[in-house]
Amino acid sequence: MSPSPVLAMRGIDKAFLGVPVLRSVDLDIEPGEVHALVGENGAGKSTLMKILAGVHTADAGTIELHGRAVSFTHPLQAQHAGIATVFQEFNLLPELSVAENLHLGREPRRRGLIDRRAMAERTAELLADLGVDDLAPAAKAGTLSVPRRQIVEIARAMSQGADLICMDEPTAALADAEVELLYRLVERLRDKGVSVLYVSHRLREIFDLCDRITVLKDGERVATVDTPDITPDELVTAMVGRRIEAVFPEPLPGTETGEVRLRVEGGGNAHVDGIDLEVRAGEIVGLAGLQGSGRTEVAEAVFGITPFTRGTVAVDGAPKRITGPRKAIAAGLALVTEDRKAQGLALNQSVKANARMVLDANARVHSRERLARIDGVLSGLDLVSQGGDQEVQYLSGGNQQKVVVAKWLAAEPGVIVLDEPTRGIDVGAKHKLYSAIRSLAAEGLAVLLITSELIEVIGLADRIVVLHDGRIAGELPAGATEQQVMAYATGRSPA
Amino acid sequence: MSPRRLDTTALIYLALAGVVAVGGAAVAMDGGNLFSTANLVDMFTRTSLTGFLAIGMTLVILCRSLDLSVGYTAALSSLVAATTMDGDPGRIVLGVAAALLVSGLIGAAGGAVVAFLGVNPFIATLGVGLIIKGYLDTRYKGPAGDVPALFQQFGYTRVAFLPISTIVMLALAAAGIWFLRSTRTGHHMYAVGGDIDIARMSGVRTKRVLMAAHVLCGMAAGTAGLLLAARFGTGSAESYTNLYELDAIAAVVLGGTLLLGGRGGIAGTVAGVLILAVLDTVFNVMQINPFAKDVLRGAIIIAAVAIYARRQLGRTARRPRFDAATTGAGTGRP
């Protein structure tokens, strides 16, 4: 290891609300090195990157840039220190031109006025320097394709004099041909002596591009290796490894797998394709996949938010054209959305008002009967609250989630889709939700469980469908290992 | 969206030409002439007052803010100007300066509440407007002050069919276009309105930019107040009852500036002002019932904004991973 790395992070700790996300992580990056940061969902990659970008501040540990200790409390400080970050959500203003975006906040001036000619010239130079010759400086950023926006972001990082560029899943939204362009760009950066921290789930890219690999698992650094010294299989094993066994409840007695309640054949739209899916009564089917693999998009297609434009959907054997949420509800579907606070609950309304929302809007049931049903559902879920009139914003995450589930159960669905039901919920409450999911199955519901936590799919699902790049990469029976799921999820066949 | 698609400003001027053509034809069928000197004078006279207000309003709306106090600011400015001048031609400059100073301060007050206290601009500037209204209602029971004849020229003189006030308004518009394009503060208004967080992360001093927009908007309203004073020969507190601010917002939105900020400009706003003026003159010449006139105006504004909204939709859609042409065959299973 050379004596003067560009970046040296030592003993970085970070916790959110008391939950440790990073534990004593070290990271060294050499000049001109492309360094991969890999790990499962939730391993702490994004947090580490956000600490580098000045979005979060580490609780403990030191960061040295070129041997000098730094600490960032604001993203601008990181930028000025020479660390640029290209996030997945773009930080370009769509209505401004490429040149204007590149120079935002640092416009060249002549006699106090913006010098647009100089701006265009500098932009052309920067782009030429990156080997990009077909991007007009005057084009509006909003009209560019995703890889071109990335080029602009990278060019902006270069123009700020960055010598470390962090890229968060840069290829997540790219088609294969576009990935080639990014490869060229990264290699160009390396040739110019700029270091790149490359966060990706795609093993192929990591082995194609990166010089070294740091593996994070459960917030800790497992290993840093030279790429030639490790095989893809070894890398996957390192990423999942052995971990503390979480305790998952067994299926309840009397749970029987019955008729197919939801069947999707050849489902596809702009975001997913070739989706074949079957969920039977009493069955929990896990839908696994890495971030951006299309899990939520499948849920949204089934529920008619962004409907399938190809293929067929049948509920309880009857073909259905589900073109919107109302149709989905009428067909007996329920969707517990990923973002509980934004899409699941009216936060400043009461438990009761939230719980009756779906029923009120969709079912022709007498109001007295409705109230009785909601009371029944709420008490069945062991909701801890100060009563039905309490505003849901004051409930804990776990209890909020129960209100969302209650609102759907009140409509007596046959199929329930749970998108990240345990996100942001503490461990004890998670366990209660697992039991609740088991009892949904025992009552004969078909459950489609979407989760980014591998251990949850493995612990709960009777079958696991793995998505990769918007398509089904493979299907695994209960008892599959994390390695098998991960292999499909990263676009390889299981060993 | 295809790069060949018509730029919004061009579209608005095309719409303006259409409105002129249709209006001209309608008036002609009615046996009149929309382009007679009298009608042209009427038309352009209508543009100056709304124009001043709309130019300032464009700046705040570009920043994703709003100013509902401009009508009241204009009324107050007319009083400040008229009472300061007090019939003495020697005090014209002083009166103009006082009016612009007061209106700029009002803009600064509203801007500070928006930028530093984080109050929603709708509420903040409505509040500022109500405070001015209360002051005007208690302090001034009727017209006050006296505008010297020399300054009244600003309200009445014209070159051929172009009133001086319209020429001044167009000059201010040109200055505004230059300001947005060539100064950092102006340029940064697009960034602040586009995404204030991205702007801040890029090192733009967002609060300062917001303040500048509000101060300039207040001063533009002050200029409108000067025009009111010149036209009436006196300061007029009641002029706020005309709800000029709503006309100004309508003109800005008609002109293609997004109410959500970050997109648009003063060139479009001028076209919006002209479209409203042409419509009003046409309705006037054809003696259309004033209620029907409001209905037509409302319908036209809604239609225009609906068209912009549709154009905007295509830009913001999530990027497709699969397009219908290339997929559907494989099941994706290995």
HADDOCK unambig.tbl for C-alpha pairs under 7 A between the chains (distance, minus, plus):
assign (segid A and resid 75 and name CA) (segid B and resid 201 and name CA) 6.65 0.50 0.50
assign (segid A and resid 76 and name CA) (segid B and resid 201 and name CA) 6.05 0.50 0.50
assign (segid A and resid 91 and name CA) (segid B and resid 198 and name CA) 5.98 0.50 0.50
assign (segid A and resid 93 and name CA) (segid B and resid 191 and name CA) 6.88 0.50 0.50
assign (segid A and resid 93 and name CA) (segid B and resid 194 and name CA) 6.21 0.50 0.50
assign (segid A and resid 93 and name CA) (segid B and resid 195 and name CA) 6.93 0.50 0.50
assign (segid A and resid 95 and name CA) (segid B and resid 262 and name CA) 6.89 0.50 0.50
assign (segid A and resid 95 and name CA) (segid B and resid 263 and name CA) 6.42 0.50 0.50
assign (segid A and resid 104 and name CA) (segid B and resid 202 and name CA) 6.13 0.50 0.50
assign (segid A and resid 105 and name CA) (segid B and resid 202 and name CA) 5.48 0.50 0.50
assign (segid A and resid 105 and name CA) (segid B and resid 203 and name CA) 5.05 0.50 0.50
assign (segid A and resid 105 and name CA) (segid B and resid 204 and name CA) 4.89 0.50 0.50
assign (segid A and resid 113 and name CA) (segid B and resid 182 and name CA) 5.47 0.50 0.50
assign (segid A and resid 113 and name CA) (segid B and resid 183 and name CA) 5.12 0.50 0.50
assign (segid A and resid 113 and name CA) (segid B and resid 184 and name CA) 6.95 0.50 0.50
assign (segid A and resid 114 and name CA) (segid B and resid 182 and name CA) 5.08 0.50 0.50
assign (segid A and resid 114 and name CA) (segid B and resid 183 and name CA) 5.71 0.50 0.50
assign (segid A and resid 114 and name CA) (segid B and resid 184 and name CA) 6.29 0.50 0.50
assign (segid A and resid 266 and name CA) (segid B and resid 331 and name CA) 6.31 0.50 0.50
assign (segid A and resid 268 and name CA) (segid B and resid 328 and name CA) 6.93 0.50 0.50
assign (segid A and resid 269 and name CA) (segid B and resid 322 and name CA) 6.88 0.50 0.50
assign (segid A and resid 270 and name CA) (segid B and resid 320 and name CA) 4.58 0.50 0.50
assign (segid A and resid 270 and name CA) (segid B and resid 321 and name CA) 5.61 0.50 0.50
assign (segid A and resid 270 and name CA) (segid B and resid 322 and name CA) 4.67 0.50 0.50
assign (segid A and resid 270 and name CA) (segid B and resid 323 and name CA) 5.58 0.50 0.50
assign (segid A and resid 271 and name CA) (segid B and resid 320 and name CA) 5.42 0.50 0.50
assign (segid A and resid 271 and name CA) (segid B and resid 321 and name CA) 4.90 0.50 0.50
assign (segid A and resid 271 and name CA) (segid B and resid 322 and name CA) 5.82 0.50 0.50
assign (segid A and resid 272 and name CA) (segid B and resid 322 and name CA) 6.78 0.50 0.50
assign (segid A and resid 273 and name CA) (segid B and resid 328 and name CA) 6.70 0.50 0.50
assign (segid A and resid 274 and name CA) (segid B and resid 328 and name CA) 6.54 0.50 0.50
assign (segid A and resid 274 and name CA) (segid B and resid 330 and name CA) 6.26 0.50 0.50
assign (segid A and resid 274 and name CA) (segid B and resid 331 and name CA) 4.12 0.50 0.50
assign (segid A and resid 274 and name CA) (segid B and resid 332 and name CA) 5.47 0.50 0.50
assign (segid A and resid 275 and name CA) (segid B and resid 331 and name CA) 6.78 0.50 0.50
assign (segid A and resid 310 and name CA) (segid B and resid 328 and name CA) 6.91 0.50 0.50
assign (segid A and resid 471 and name CA) (segid B and resid 332 and name CA) 5.48 0.50 0.50
assign (segid A and resid 472 and name CA) (segid B and resid 332 and name CA) 5.68 0.50 0.50
assign (segid A and resid 472 and name CA) (segid B and resid 333 and name CA) 5.89 0.50 0.50
assign (segid A and resid 473 and name CA) (segid B and resid 332 and name CA) 6.60 0.50 0.50
assign (segid A and resid 473 and name CA) (segid B and resid 333 and name CA) 5.67 0.50 0.50
assign (segid A and resid 473 and name CA) (segid B and resid 334 and name CA) 6.34 0.50 0.50
assign (segid A and resid 474 and name CA) (segid B and resid 333 and name CA) 6.16 0.50 0.50
assign (segid A and resid 474 and name CA) (segid B and resid 334 and name CA) 6.67 0.50 0.50
